[in-house]
Amino acid sequence: MEELESRTLDMTEREDIHKDFRLFLTSMPSPFFPVSTLQNGVKMTTEPPRGLKANLKRSYTDLTQQKLDDCKKPDIWRKLIFGLSFFHAIV
């Protein structure tokens, strides 16, 4: 965690980093997460939906029927989307 803190602080001082560079970090709540890293960043939190069904619904909310059918092999595509969404819902 100390190395993470020093690297993120170093990034704020460097001028050779592209202006569109973004660093996304994810973490469980932790008492030893560097405070300076939290203070220098924009914080977002999302609570995962409770239960498998709710999690699957959340994965499918942005998908339309057109997006599911808009490929050369829609049957395989739908199975792949479901498999990925199911895996994501479990993990």
FIPA-426647 format. One line per field, with one value per atom (N, C-alpha, C, O): x, y, z; residue number from 1; residue in one letter. Coordinates in nm, 4 decimals, padded with zeros to 6 digits. Example, Ala and Ser with C-alpha at 12.3 -4.5 7.8 and 13.67 -1.06 7.14 Angstrom:
# residues 2
east c(01.3190|01.2300|01.3200|01.4236|01.2850|01.3670|01.2900|01.3409)
north c(-00.5690|-00.4500|-00.3300|-00.3319|-00.2250|-00.1060|00.0030|00.1138)
up c(00.7800|00.7800|00.7800|00.8465|00.7080|00.7140|00.7870|00.8039)
nr c(1|1|1|1|2|2|2|2)
rest c(A|A|A|A|S|S|S|S)
//
This chain:
# residues 91
east c(00.0820|00.0000|00.0869|00.0486|00.2011|00.2904|00.3411|00.3536|00.3703|00.4171|00.3056|00.3317|00.1827|00.0686|00.0559|00.0347|00.0685|00.0567|00.1652|00.1366|00.2885|00.3975|00.3843|00.4160|00.3380|00.3208|00.2080|00.2221|00.0981|-00.0127|00.0222|-00.0171|00.0947|00.1381|00.2362|00.2345|00.3217|00.4182|00.3472|00.3934|00.2356|00.1611|00.1030|00.0916|00.0664|00.0073|00.1113|00.0754|00.2386|00.3438|00.4091|00.4731|00.3937|00.4590|00.3827|00.2600|00.4574|00.3968|00.3971|00.3391|00.4610|00.4696|00.3553|00.3546|00.2601|00.1449|00.0364|00.0086|-00.0243|-00.1275|-00.2434|-00.2791|-00.3017|-00.4081|-00.5339|-00.6134|-00.5545|-00.6727|-00.6491|-00.7375|-00.5320|-00.5016|-00.5902|-00.6065|-00.6467|-00.7282|-00.6828|-00.6527|-00.6784|-00.6432|-00.7655|-00.8156|-00.8126|-00.9284|-00.8811|-00.8152|-00.9138|-00.8797|-01.0082|-01.1066|-01.0063|-01.1212|-01.0708|-00.9631|-01.1475|-01.1027|-01.2216|-01.3243|-01.2056|-01.3011|-01.2676|-01.1542|-01.3612|-01.3283|-01.2114|-01.2111|-01.1134|-00.9931|-00.9382|-00.9314|-00.8994|-00.8455|-00.7054|-00.6622|-00.6331|-00.4962|-00.4820|-00.3705|-00.5947|-00.5876|-00.5339|-00.5795|-00.4369|-00.3749|-00.4756|-00.5475|-00.4799|-00.5735|-00.5445|-00.6372|-00.4173|-00.3828|-00.4334|-00.4717|-00.4338|-00.4860|-00.6354|-00.6850|-00.7068|-00.8501|-00.8759|-00.9701|-00.7943|-00.8141|-00.7850|-00.8462|-00.6938|-00.6562|-00.7437|-00.7243|-00.8376|-00.9171|-01.0645|-01.1116|-01.1352|-01.2805|-01.3345|-01.2961|-01.4233|-01.4737|-01.6125|-01.6997|-01.6302|-01.7599|-01.7838|-01.6919|-01.9048|-01.9383|-02.0671|-02.1587|-02.0710|-02.1948|-02.2138|-02.1212|-02.3316|-02.3645|-02.4178|-02.5084|-02.3639|-02.4129|-02.5551|-02.5923|-02.6350|-02.7704|-02.7677|-02.6754|-02.8680|-02.8741|-02.9392|-03.0507|-02.8697|-02.9241|-02.8847|-02.8518|-02.8889|-02.8497|-02.9434|-02.8980|-03.0728|-03.1703|-03.1551|-03.1561|-03.1412|-03.1254|-02.9948|-02.9903|-02.8907|-02.7628|-02.7709|-02.7151|-02.8399|-02.8583|-02.9428|-02.9134|-03.0468|-03.1305|-03.0483|-03.0651|-02.9600|-02.8759|-02.7834|-02.7594|-02.7322|-02.6450|-02.7193|-02.6622|-02.8469|-02.9247|-02.9984|-03.0633|-02.9918|-03.0697|-03.0291|-03.1145|-02.9013|-02.8560|-02.8643|-02.8413|-02.8969|-02.9049|-03.0443|-03.1444|-03.0496|-03.1770|-03.1810|-03.0788|-03.2981|-03.3115|-03.2280|-03.1711|-03.2212|-03.1422|-02.9937|-02.9259|-02.9434|-02.8030|-02.7763|-02.6695|-02.8740|-02.8567|-02.8627|-02.7955|-02.9423|-02.9586|-02.8630|-02.8550|-02.7903|-02.7078|-02.5689|-02.4674|-02.5661|-02.4408|-02.4701|-02.5859|-02.3639|-02.3823|-02.4294|-02.4920|-02.4010|-02.4413|-02.5114|-02.4524|-02.6378|-02.7062|-02.7278|-02.7259|-02.7480|-02.7687|-02.6444|-02.6531|-02.5301|-02.4035|-02.3757|-02.3302|-02.4030|-02.3809|-02.4645|-02.4147|-02.5931|-02.6801|-02.6283|-02.6300|-02.5820|-02.5280|-02.4016|-02.3809|-02.3180|-02.1959|-02.2285|-02.1688|-02.3229|-02.3650|-02.4216|-02.3895|-02.5059|-02.5636|-02.4544|-02.4542|-02.3613|-02.2527|-02.1687|-02.1351|-02.1344|-02.0556|-02.1341|-02.0798|-02.2618|-02.3451|-02.3639|-02.3608|-02.3834|-02.4001|-02.2733|-02.2786|-02.1591|-02.0299|-02.0111|-01.9705|-02.0408|-02.0276|-02.1213|-02.0848|-02.2413|-02.3391|-02.2940|-02.3182|-02.2290|-02.1824|-02.0600|-02.0497|-01.9674|-01.8440|-01.8742|-01.7850)
north c(-00.1190|00.0000|00.1261|00.2285|00.1182|00.2350|00.2632|00.3788|00.1563|00.1742|00.2325|00.3176|00.1872|00.2423|00.3908|00.4701|00.4284|00.5691|00.6528|00.7599|00.6056|00.6837|00.6926|00.7960|00.5859|00.5899|00.6841|00.7578|00.6824|00.7711|00.9169|01.0051|00.9431|01.0802|01.1272|01.2436|01.0364|01.0689|01.1040|01.1905|01.0378|01.0647|01.2055|01.2658|01.2582|01.3922|01.5002|01.6101|01.4712|01.5703|01.5643|01.6605|01.4525|01.4356|01.5096|01.5196|01.5608|01.6341|01.5548|01.5992|01.4388|01.3606|01.2593|01.1791|01.2628|01.1728|01.2399|01.3586|01.1641|01.2181|01.2758|01.2227|01.3845|01.4542|01.3702|01.3948|01.2725|01.1864|01.0574|00.9719|01.0424|00.9218|00.9144|01.0131|00.7975|00.7742|00.6434|00.5467|00.6415|00.5214|00.4810|00.5580|00.3604|00.3099|00.2074|00.1097|00.2288|00.1355|00.0842|00.1572|-00.0397|-00.0957|-00.1628|-00.2225|-00.1533|-00.2063|-00.2320|-00.1645|-00.3280|-00.3481|-00.2439|-00.1961|-00.2081|-00.1153|-00.1691|-00.2846|-00.0829|-00.1272|-00.0129|00.1011|-00.0423|00.0629|00.1080|00.2157|00.0284|00.0652|00.1170|00.1280|00.1491|00.2083|00.3496|00.4230|00.3909|00.5230|00.6376|00.6479|00.7219|00.8334|00.9331|00.9889|00.9562|01.0534|01.0084|01.0917|00.8795|00.8273|00.8548|00.8904|00.8388|00.8685|01.0182|01.0575|01.1002|01.2448|01.3016|01.4008|01.2414|01.2925|01.2380|01.2743|01.1534|01.0915|01.1234|01.1827|01.0827|01.0942|00.9590|00.8550|00.9618|00.8363|00.8047|00.8913|00.6797|00.6301|00.4989|00.4189|00.4773|00.3495|00.2984|00.3745|00.1704|00.1059|-00.0180|-00.0961|-00.0330|-00.1519|-00.2579|-00.2303|-00.3765|-00.4816|-00.5214|-00.5177|-00.5597|-00.6043|-00.7317|-00.8125|-00.7483|-00.8676|-00.9818|-00.9690|-01.0906|-01.2103|-01.2267|-01.1301|-01.3499|-01.3851|-01.3233|-01.2684|-01.3322|-01.2805|-01.1292|-01.0802|-01.0562|-00.9109|-00.8739|-00.7768|-00.9503|-00.9238|-00.9483|-00.8715|-01.0547|-01.0819|-00.9732|-00.9302|-00.9293|-00.8210|-00.6953|-00.6262|-00.6659|-00.5467|-00.5581|-00.4591|-00.6767|-00.6962|-00.6765|-00.6294|-00.7127|-00.7057|-00.5730|-00.5555|-00.4805|-00.3569|-00.2714|-00.2067|-00.2697|-00.1858|-00.2562|-00.1942|-00.3839|-00.4585|-00.4491|-00.4639|-00.4246|-00.4258|-00.5508|-00.6155|-00.5827|-00.6984|-00.6779|-00.7731|-00.5546|-00.5253|-00.5539|-00.6079|-00.5178|-00.5458|-00.6951|-00.7419|-00.7700|-00.9153|-00.9807|-01.0811|-00.9253|-00.9840|-00.9271|-00.9789|-00.8216|-00.7496|-00.8123|-00.7482|-00.9369|-01.0042|-01.1192|-01.1501|-01.1820|-01.2884|-01.4185|-01.5000|-01.4393|-01.5624|-01.5256|-01.5377|-01.4804|-01.4310|-01.5371|-01.5039|-01.6634|-01.7671|-01.7857|-01.7935|-01.7926|-01.8080|-01.6830|-01.6927|-01.5661|-01.4390|-01.4309|-01.3894|-01.4708|-01.4674|-01.5608|-01.5259|-01.6796|-01.7743|-01.7200|-01.7366|-01.6554|-01.5961|-01.4835|-01.4757|-01.3967|-01.2880|-01.3444|-01.2956|-01.4473|-01.5062|-01.5671|-01.5474|-01.6412|-01.7031|-01.6007|-01.6190|-01.4923|-01.3869|-01.3171|-01.2889|-01.2898|-01.2244|-01.3143|-01.2666|-01.4440|-01.5378|-01.5478|-01.5479|-01.5563|-01.5599|-01.4336|-01.4399|-01.3197|-01.1926|-01.1857|-01.1325|-01.2393|-01.2358|-01.3224|-01.2884|-01.4336|-01.5227|-01.4674|-01.4728|-01.4145|-01.3612|-01.2278|-01.1627)
up c(00.0000|00.0000|00.0000|-00.0567|00.0624|00.0617|-00.0787|-00.1190|-00.1535|-00.2909|-00.3787|-00.4637|-00.3582|-00.4315|-00.4034|-00.4951|-00.2784|-00.2409|-00.3072|-00.3607|-00.3045|-00.3636|-00.5152|-00.5739|-00.5789|-00.7246|-00.7664|-00.8640|-00.6948|-00.7317|-00.7041|-00.7804|-00.5972|-00.5708|-00.6768|-00.7168|-00.7222|-00.8268|-00.9571|-01.0314|-00.9851|-01.1084|-01.1107|-01.2174|-00.9949|-00.9914|-01.0199|-01.0622|-00.9976|-01.0159|-01.1534|-01.1957|-01.2234|-01.3534|-01.4626|-01.4591|-01.5588|-01.6688|-01.7990|-01.8981|-01.8005|-01.9232|-01.9370|-02.0303|-01.8454|-01.8519|-01.9349|-01.9176|-02.0243|-02.1141|-02.0332|-01.9281|-02.0828|-02.0099|-01.9962|-01.9055|-02.0823|-02.0761|-01.9980|-01.9922|-01.9384|-01.8615|-01.7372|-01.6655|-01.7129|-01.5929|-01.5297|-01.5995|-01.4001|-01.3251|-01.2446|-01.1625|-01.2687|-01.1963|-01.0943|-01.1301|-00.9702|-00.8630|-00.8008|-00.7894|-00.7617|-00.6922|-00.5656|-00.5651|-00.4597|-00.3317|-00.2408|-00.2485|-00.1575|-00.0497|00.0576|00.0619|00.1427|00.2514|00.3345|00.3773|00.3558|00.4248|00.5108|00.4649|00.6338|00.7206|00.6803|00.7213|00.6011|00.5671|00.4237|00.3728|00.3581|00.2231|00.2375|00.3251|00.1533|00.1700|00.1581|00.0587|00.2587|00.2632|00.1520|00.0934|00.1224|00.0180|-00.1191|-00.2013|-00.1439|-00.2704|-00.2799|-00.3868|-00.1705|-00.1698|-00.1867|-00.2554|-00.1255|-00.1313|-00.2696|-00.3093|-00.3429|-00.4752|-00.5870|-00.7030|-00.5554|-00.6601|-00.6500|-00.5530|-00.7525|-00.7551|-00.7115|-00.7651|-00.6145|-00.5598|-00.6141|-00.6215|-00.6513|-00.6951|-00.6233|-00.6062|-00.5823|-00.5222|-00.5843|-00.6154|-00.6007|-00.6451|-00.5600|-00.5381|-00.5147|-00.4369|-00.5321|-00.6109|-00.5261|-00.6150|-00.5779|-00.4606|-00.6778|-00.6469|-00.5634|-00.5744|-00.4813|-00.3968|-00.4734|-00.5239|-00.4811|-00.5424|-00.6884|-00.7573|-00.7332|-00.8689|-00.9726|-01.0730|-00.9484|-01.0439|-01.0619|-01.1748|-00.9537|-00.9612|-01.0324|-01.1080|-01.0083|-01.0723|-01.2223|-01.3007|-01.2632|-01.4060|-01.4718|-01.5833|-01.4035|-01.4575|-01.4795|-01.5799|-01.3862|-01.3988|-01.5201|-01.5891|-01.5460|-01.6618|-01.7925|-01.8908|-01.7935|-01.9169|-01.9360|-02.0392|-01.8430|-01.8543|-01.9739|-02.0345|-02.0089|-02.1203|-02.2553|-02.3591|-02.2545|-02.3799|-02.4395|-02.3694|-02.5682|-02.6388|-02.7265|-02.7494|-02.7740|-02.8624|-02.9888|-03.0422|-03.0359|-03.1549|-03.1310|-03.2184|-03.0134|-02.9820|-02.9747|-03.0141|-02.9240|-02.9158|-03.0533|-03.0768|-03.1444|-03.2773|-03.3806|-03.4920|-03.3461|-03.4425|-03.4581|-03.4310|-03.5015|-03.5320|-03.6279|-03.6560|-03.6775|-03.7765|-03.7146|-03.7824|-03.5887|-03.5188|-03.3879|-03.2805|-03.3965|-03.2762|-03.1681|-03.0495|-03.2056|-03.1047|-03.0183|-02.8958|-03.0832|-03.0094|-02.9263|-02.8124|-02.9831|-02.9132|-02.7859|-02.6813|-02.7948|-02.6765|-02.5682|-02.4502|-02.6076|-02.5098|-02.4442|-02.3240|-02.5236|-02.4698|-02.3715|-02.2642|-02.4077|-02.3185|-02.1890|-02.0807|-02.1994|-02.0785|-01.9909|-01.8694|-02.0520|-01.9753|-01.9023|-01.7853|-01.9714|-01.9096|-01.7981|-01.6913|-01.8240|-01.7224|-01.6002|-01.4867|-01.6234|-01.5136|-01.4299|-01.3069|-01.4981|-01.4276|-01.3446|-01.2285|-01.4047|-01.3345|-01.2140|-01.1092|-01.2293|-01.1194|-01.0023|-00.8865|-01.0322|-00.9254|-00.8564|-00.7338|-00.9334|-00.8764|-00.8172|-00.7628)
nr c(1|1|1|1|2|2|2|2|3|3|3|3|4|4|4|4|5|5|5|5|6|6|6|6|7|7|7|7|8|8|8|8|9|9|9|9|10|10|10|10|11|11|11|11|12|12|12|12|13|13|13|13|14|14|14|14|15|15|15|15|16|16|16|16|17|17|17|17|18|18|18|18|19|19|19|19|20|20|20|20|21|21|21|21|22|22|22|22|23|23|23|23|24|24|24|24|25|25|25|25|26|26|26|26|27|27|27|27|28|28|28|28|29|29|29|29|30|30|30|30|31|31|31|31|32|32|32|32|33|33|33|33|34|34|34|34|35|35|35|35|36|36|36|36|37|37|37|37|38|38|38|38|39|39|39|39|40|40|40|40|41|41|41|41|42|42|42|42|43|43|43|43|44|44|44|44|45|45|45|45|46|46|46|46|47|47|47|47|48|48|48|48|49|49|49|49|50|50|50|50|51|51|51|51|52|52|52|52|53|53|53|53|54|54|54|54|55|55|55|55|56|56|56|56|57|57|57|57|58|58|58|58|59|59|59|59|60|60|60|60|61|61|61|61|62|62|62|62|63|63|63|63|64|64|64|64|65|65|65|65|66|66|66|66|67|67|67|67|68|68|68|68|69|69|69|69|70|70|70|70|71|71|71|71|72|72|72|72|73|73|73|73|74|74|74|74|75|75|75|75|76|76|76|76|77|77|77|77|78|78|78|78|79|79|79|79|80|80|80|80|81|81|81|81|82|82|82|82|83|83|83|83|84|84|84|84|85|85|85|85|86|86|86|86|87|87|87|87|88|88|88|88|89|89|89|89|90|90|90|90|91|91|91|91)
rest c(M|M|M|M|E|E|E|E|E|E|E|E|L|L|L|L|E|E|E|E|S|S|S|S|R|R|R|R|T|T|T|T|L|L|L|L|D|D|D|D|M|M|M|M|T|T|T|T|E|E|E|E|R|R|R|R|E|E|E|E|D|D|D|D|I|I|I|I|H|H|H|H|K|K|K|K|D|D|D|D|F|F|F|F|R|R|R|R|L|L|L|L|F|F|F|F|L|L|L|L|T|T|T|T|S|S|S|S|M|M|M|M|P|P|P|P|S|S|S|S|P|P|P|P|F|F|F|F|F|F|F|F|P|P|P|P|V|V|V|V|S|S|S|S|T|T|T|T|L|L|L|L|Q|Q|Q|Q|N|N|N|N|G|G|G|G|V|V|V|V|K|K|K|K|M|M|M|M|T|T|T|T|T|T|T|T|E|E|E|E|P|P|P|P|P|P|P|P|R|R|R|R|G|G|G|G|L|L|L|L|K|K|K|K|A|A|A|A|N|N|N|N|L|L|L|L|K|K|K|K|R|R|R|R|S|S|S|S|Y|Y|Y|Y|T|T|T|T|D|D|D|D|L|L|L|L|T|T|T|T|Q|Q|Q|Q|Q|Q|Q|Q|K|K|K|K|L|L|L|L|D|D|D|D|D|D|D|D|C|C|C|C|K|K|K|K|K|K|K|K|P|P|P|P|D|D|D|D|I|I|I|I|W|W|W|W|R|R|R|R|K|K|K|K|L|L|L|L|I|I|I|I|F|F|F|F|G|G|G|G|L|L|L|L|S|S|S|S|F|F|F|F|F|F|F|F|H|H|H|H|A|A|A|A|I|I|I|I|V|V|V|V)
//
